[in-house]
C-alpha cells in the first residue's frame, strides 16, 4: 500500500507476510460470532512450490558417465601434473618404482606358494615322525621332573612354615607397640586438659598471676552520659510549636 503526500511516496508494510482477508472487528461480531463464507481469493504465497525434484543432466556426472570413467587413471594423471608443477617429479618417480617392485614381489610370492604346496606333503610326513620321537622323549623328561619336584616341595613346605611363624611374631610386636602409643597419647591429652582448666580460671591460679584490667579503668572522663537527662522525642504536627523549631530559635535568634 502506498500513500502520496506532498510529492513524497511512502510505503506502508505490515509485519506479517500474508494478507489479512478477515480482519478483526469489535462489537457483536467479536469473539468469533461471525459466519464466514469460503472465499475464492487466495494468496500467491499459499500456492504449492518446488513440486519436482531436480535430476542430473548430461555432463553433470550421471551414473552412466561415472561408470564409463576410469577414476584411478585420472587420479594418477592429476598426481603427475601436480608433482611436475610443484617440482617434486623425482619423488613421484621413486614412489612409482617402489610400487612396481611391490607388484613384482607379490607375483613371485604367488608362484612360490604353488611350488611350496607340492613339497609340503613330503615334509609333513617327516615332521610327524620327528614329532612322535620328541613326544616320547618329553614323557621321560616329565617323569624325572616329577620325582625331583616332590623332593623340593617337602623342603619348600618347611620354609613356608618358618616364614609364617616369623610373620605372626612381627604382627604381635606391632600390635603391642600400637597399644602402647595409644595409651601414651591418651595420658598426654588428659594432662593437657587438666592444665588448661587450671590456668584458664584466674581464681585457681597462683598469686603471681594477676587479673588483667581494662585500659580505660583509670580514665578521668568516663560514663558522663549517664548523668545527662534523657529527653523523650515527641511529635507535634505544628511547624511553630514543635521541638525542632524551638531549638532553632534558641540557637540562632535568642
Secondary structure, DSSP 8 states (H G I E B T S, - for coil): -EEEETTEEEE---SSSS--SS----GGGTTTT------S---GGGS----S-----TTS--HHHHHHS-HHHHHHHHHHHHHHHHT-HHHHHHHHHHHHHHHHHHHHHHHHHHHHHHHHHHHHHHHHHHHHHHHHHHHHHHHHHHHHHHHHHHHHHHHHHHHHHHHHHHHHHHHHHHHHHHHHHHHHHHHHHHHHHHHH-TTTS-TT------TTTT-SS-S-TTTS--------S-TTTSHHHHHHHHHHT-
